[in-house]
Amino acid sequence: MREIEVMVALADTCRLGTILTAAVLYGGRSAVVASGDETGGLTATTSRPASRPAVEQKNYFVRPKAWGATLDPEPPDYVRRLNQVGVPGLESVDWLEFGAEHRTRFEFRDDDYRRSVLAQDEQFLLRSRAYVGIRRILDPFRFGIEFQDSRQFASRFPEKPTDVNEADFVQAFAELYFDDALGTNRPFQFQVGRFTLDYADRRLVNRNRWQNAMNTFDGFRLRLGQQKNDWQIDAFATEVVDVRLRQFDRPDEQRWFSGVIGAWRRWSQVITLEPFWFYLDEREITDQREDRELHTAGLHGYGPIGRSRFDYDFSADFQFGRDGSREDRAFAAYAELGYSFDHPWNPRVSVSTMYASGDRDPDDSIQERFDRLFVTARHWSTLSLFTLENVIGPKLRGSIRPTKWLSCDAYYGAYWLASDKDVWPMARRQDPTGRSGDFVGQELDVRLVFKLNPRVDIEAGYACFLPGPFARNTGRGPDSEFFYVQTVVRLFE
């Protein structure tokens, strides 16, 4: 609790108001230019005084190649500065960020094990987002707002907060930004308000790219350094925001989530290290939920293997704390080895495995099932049937990109229960005796992504689940299928 008290005290010293800014752009057809990366002004220097030669700032960042491990950019990737959009008269407006995006997805599911009734279901999911940000012109003060409207149609099942969150803000923050506070190109950022979180390897906390509605948090966060520096530190203290479908979301004052994340990139050509600590504090508000304090300490590492075309990625996470009268003690790990071929089609293959402990004895004083925190099951399973709880899951994956407009990936995965007496979390099936076995089943998936033009993507995917002994012995055990097609339309290229 001491860490949270210190962070809250810091927040109280910075009373910033959030400025709500709306922007509407009108105009005729115009060319859109691609955005360049921001590396600072050092590389543009053309003259160097003899007494003090300019030194180019080194970029230590190496992008992880493991599946789903690349962090979402800030601001989101559909956002552009107005001087980048190709509209005449806006060439000098580099202080205003704006973007909009719409996604429509059709889903067909047959015998979805997550449902209480195994049946066919079809639904349409619609998600619209828009972002406005102000930067530079008022430095050190900056502001950002992201609006999202998430809707669901035609499903035979009740609406869920993961699918529906109509007309609400997922981000609305004020920021203090000092560009060279810690040295040349080492900024300091401090944000207050509402925001999304995307940290470390994205396997415990992320922006939920697939999910129709996002996890959001109210509080403050700070950042020392930036992605291209050899070291970086992030910290945050927040209340978890409760999604209210058709009302404005509100923070849950009984659920606090905080953390500290580091990054060491000095040896990034060999390894990048990202240690982290998360703290979840859930207080009792009804008879159905006991007080819980859960600490998660972990390490994520990745990098290339020498001069070969192999790369690796790993993480190890320990959880400890109290869950009512029980002690929390759990463990999870992930490892991936990949190879990228030297070929115009950019083929890549990888093998990976995940492990998350299960509760071996639900009647003892120790809770051993790992908690996935704020990550959807889609991160681990296309059918969302498995997540980082009570699971052992090796996987083989392959991908190709024949052209810049087309990419394809596929995988095969097999899944066991880490504890055969504990629950299969996503299906809520359990055999306390352990006699139903521990092999749950296999999953196959294929996905195609086609860029119709720089603003429009079309994506289609198919996945099937082949049940194993545990799935068949604990209830109906048919094959499960999932098909989807979605379009994403962005305002800017």
N, C-alpha and C positions, 0 to 999 in steps of 0.2 A: 504493500500500500504506500510505502514511502516514495517509490518512484512516481506513482500517480499524483501524490500530493505536490511533489516538486514540479511536475509538468503543469498541473492546474494553476499553481502559483505563477508560473511563467505566463500562462494564458491571461491571467487577471491583470498583468502589467501592460497588456497590449489590447486596449479597447478600440477595436476597429469596426466601423459600420460597413455593411455589405451594400454596394451600389448595384442596383438592378438595372441592367442596360439592355435595351432591345434594338435590333437592327433589321431593317428590311431593305433589300437591294432590288432595284428595278433597272432594267436596261435591255438593250437589244442583244443580238448575238455577238459574241466576241471570243477571240481565241483565249484559251486558258493555258498558262505556262506552268510547268512543273516546278515545285518548290525545291530550292537548294538546301543543303544542310548548313547548319550554323556552326562554324568553327571559330568564330571570333575574327578580329581584324588583323591578327599577327601575320597570317599567311599572305595578306594583300600588300604588305610593306614592300615598296620598290627601292627605297634608299635607306642605307644604314650608316649612321654616323660612325666614324672610325673610332671614336672614344668609347662607344657603347653599342656594340653590334647587337642587332635584334636576335632573339632566340625563339624559334618556333615552338609553340606549346605542343607537347606530345599527347596524342590520344591513346590512352591505355585500354579503352573499352574493346573487348572482343565479344561479339554476339554469340550467345549460346545456340547450338544447333539442335538440342534435344526438343522433343515434341512439346509444344505449348509453354516453353520456358522463357520466351522473349517477352519482356515487359511491354505493356501498352505505353505509347508516348504520352507526354503531357505538354500541351493539350491533346485531346484525342486525334486520331489520324485523319479524320474527315475535316479537320479545321485547318484554315489557311489564314495568313496575314493578308489584309486587303491589297497590299502592294504586289501580291503574288498571283492575283486572280485574272489579270489581263484586262481589267476594265479601265478605259481611258479616264484620266483624271484622278486615279487612285494610286498612282505609282509612288507617291510620297507617304502614303498612309501605312506605315509599318508598325504602328502602335495599336491597331485594332485587329483582333482575331475574330473570325466568324466562320461558321460552317453549319451545314444541315445534312441529315441523312435519313433515309427511310428504308425499312426492311419489311418484306412480306414473306412469310413462310407457311407452306402447306405441309402438314404432317399426317401420315397414315401409320397407325400402330395396330398390330394384331397380337392379342394375348400379351399385354403389357403386365409383367409380373409386379410392378409397383402398385397396381390397382387391386382393390379388394375383390373385383370381379374380372376374370380373364375374358376379354371381349375385344371386338374391333372398335376403333375410334378414329375419327378424322377431325382435324381442327385447323383453323387459320390463326396465325399469330402475327400481329402487326406491331411494329416498334418505330416510332419517329423520335429523332433527337436533334437538338440545335444547341449551339454553343456560342457565347459571346465573351470575349476577354479583352481587357485593357492592359497594356504593358508599355514600358519605357517612358511614355509621355508624362506620367505622374510619378516616376520612380523617386523614392523607393516603394511607393504604393502601387499595388496592382490588384486586379479584380477578375473574377471569373464566374460565369453562370452556365450550367448545362441543364437544359430542360428535356424531359423524356415523357412520352405517352405510349403506354404498353397496353394492348388490348387482345382479347381472345374471342373467337367466334366458332360456333358450330360443334363444339365438343359435347359429348353426352355426359361428361363428368363435371363436378362443381369447379368453379374458378379457384385458382391458387395464387398466392402472392408472388410466386416465381414467374407467373404468366401475365398477371394483370396489375397495373399500377397507372391509373389514368391521370394525365396532366399534372405532373409534379416535377419538382427540382431534384436532380440527383447530385448536382454540385451548385453551391452558392457560397463563395468564399472571398475574403479579403486577404491580401498578402503583403508582407514586407519583403523586399528583395534588394540585396546589396551585392552588386556584381563581383567585386574583388575584395570582399570582406576578409577572406582568409588567405589572400595572396592573389597573384595574377590568375584570372579565370577560375577562381575558387569562390563561388557565390555562397551566400547565406540566405535561406528562404524560411519564412514563418507564415503559416496560413491559419486562419480562424474561420470556422463556418461549417459547411457541409461539403463532403467530398467522397470520392471513391478511393479504394486502396488497392494497390497492385505492387507486391513486394517479393523479393528474393526469387525463388524458382516458380512462383505462382501456384504452388501445389497446396497451399494452406490459406492464402488470402489473394484474391484477384478481382478484376472488374467483371467477370462473368460474360465473356464475349457471346456465348451461345444463348444463355438464359434471356428470356424476354424482358424481365425486370432485374434491376441491379441491386446488390447490397450497397447501402450507403451508410455514412457515419457522420455524426455531429461532434465537433470538438476542435482540436488544434493539432498541427503537425509541423515539424521543422526538418530542414535538410541542410547539412553541411557538405559543401562540395557539389559536384555534378558527375554525370555518367562518364565523361571522358577523363576525369581525374584518376590518380592512382589510388585514392581512398575516398570514401564517402560514408556519411552517417545519416540515417533517417530515424526519426522518433515521432510518436503520435500518442495521444490520449483522447479517447472518444467514447460517446454513447452510441450503441447500435440503434439504427433507425428502424422503426417498425412500419412495414408496408401496410397501407390501409385501403387498397384497391381503388375506391372512388372518392376518398377523402385525402386531404393533405397528410403526408406521412409525418409521424412524430417520433422523437427519440425515446427509446425505452430507458427510463431513468434507473431501472433495476439491472441493466446489462451494460457493463463497461468493458471496453476492449482497448488495450494499449500495447505498445511494443517499441523495440529498438532494433534497427537493422543496420548492419555494417557491410562494407564492400572493400576488399583489398585487391587492387588490380596491378600492383607493381610487377608481378610475375605473370601477367595475363597471357603471355605467349606459351606458358606452361600450365598455369592454373589461376583461376579467379576464385577467391574465397568470399563467401557471404554468410557470416554468422548472424543469428537473429534470436530474439526472445519475444514472445507474445504472452500477454496476460489477459485472461477472460474472467470477469467477476460477475456472477449471476446471483442475485439476491432473491430470496423467497417472496413471491407476491401472491401466490395461491397455494392451496394444499397439494397441488399437483407438481410443484417444482421446489426442490430443496435448494438451500444455499450451495453455491459451488464456486470454488476458486481453482482455476486451471492455468498452470504455467506450461508453456511449450518452448523449449530451448533446442536449437538446431543449427546445422551447418550445411550450406549448399556449396558445391564446388564443381567447376567444369573447365574444359580447355581442350586444345588440340594435343595430339600425341606426336611430338617431334615434328619431323618434316613429312610424315606420312599423311594420308588423307583420312586417318581415323580421328575420332574425337570421343570424349567421355563426359558424363554428367552423373552426379550423385548427390544425395541428400540423406541426412540422418536426423531424426526428430525424437526428442524425449519429452514426455508429458508427466507432470506430477502436480499434486494438490489435494483438495478435498472435494468430495461430492456428497453432500449431506453427512451421513455418519460413516461413509466409506472413504478410503484413501485412493486417490488416482495415481496409477503407475502404469504408463503405456509407452509403446515404442513404435516408430514407423521408419521405413527406409525405402529409397528408390535408387536404381542404378541403370544407366543406359550406355551402350557402346554403339557408335555409329560409324559408317563409312560413306564418304561422298566421292562418287566416281568422276574422273576427268573426262566428261562427255558432254556434247552440246545439249543433251536432254536433261542434264543435271540430276541424274539418278542418285538416290540415297537409300541405304538400308540401315536398319538399326535393330538391335535386340535390347530388351529392357525387362526389368522385373520390379514389382512393388510388393511391399510387405507392410501390414498394419496389424498390430496385435489385437486379439479378441479376449473377452472375459472368460477365463477358464472355469470359474466357479462363481455364478451370480449370487450365491448365498454366503460368500465369505466377506471379509472386511476390506477387500482390495478390488477396485474397479480397474480392469486391465484393457478395456476396449479403447482404442485410439479414437480421438475426436477429430473430425476433418476440418473443423472451424468454419471458414467462410468460402468454401469451394464447392461448386456443383459436381454431381456425379458425372456429368458429361465430360469433364476433364479426364476421366479414367475409362469411360465406357460410352460408346455412341448411343446405346439404348438406355443409358443412365441406370443400369442395373447394378453397378459396382462403384464403390468409392473407397477412400482411404480409411476404412474401418473393417476390422476382422477379415482380412483378405490376404491371399498370396496370389499374385497375378503376373506371370511371364507373358511377354508379347513380342511378336515379330512384325515389323512395319517396313513398308517400302513406299517411295514416292518418286515421281518424275515430273519434269516441266519442259515439255517439248518446245514450247514457244512461250513468249512473255504473256500470251493471252490464255493459255491453257495449262492447268496442273492437275495431277491425279495422285491420290495416295490410297493405300489399303493396308489393313493389318489383320492379324490373327492373334487372339488372346485366349488363354485358359485361366480359370479362376477356381481357387480352393478357399475354404474357410481356414483362417489361422487357428481358430478354436472351434471344433465341431459341436461343442455344447452351447456356443453363443449364437446370436441371431445373424441371419443374412440381412443386413440393415435396410437396403432399398426395397426388398420384398417383404420384410417383417415376418420371415419364416424362421422357425427355430425348433430344434429337437434337444431338449435339456439333457437327454440321456446320451447323446452323441452317437446313437446307433444308425442314424440315417446317412452316415458317411460325411466326408468333407469336400468332395469334388462337386462344385455347383454347376459348371458347364463351360461351354466354349462360345466365343463370339467372333464373327467375321464382319468386316466392314470395308466398303469402298466409297470413295468420294471424288467428284469431279468439280472443278471450279473453272468457269469460263468468263473472261473479261470481255463483255460485249463491246464496251468502249471504255475510255479512262474513267468514266463516271458510273458505269453500270456493271455489276457482277451478277452472274447466275451460278448458283451452286446446287448440286443434287447429290444425294447420298442414299445408300442402302446398307442395312445391317441386319444380321439375324443371330439369334441366340439358340444354341443347341443344348438343352438341359442335360445335366449329369445326374448321378444317383441321388444327391441331396435334394435337388429341385423336384425330382419325381417322387421321392419318398415323403415329402412334407406337404403334399397337396397335388393339384393338377400339374402336369409337367409337359405341356405341348411346346413345340418350337415357337419362338417369338420373332416377329418381323417388324422392321421399321423402315419407312421410306419418307424422304422429305425433298422438297425443292424450294429454293428461296431466291429472291432477288434483292439486291442492295443497290439503292440509287443515292448518289451523293451530289450535292450542289456543285462542288468544285472537283477538279481532277486531282 
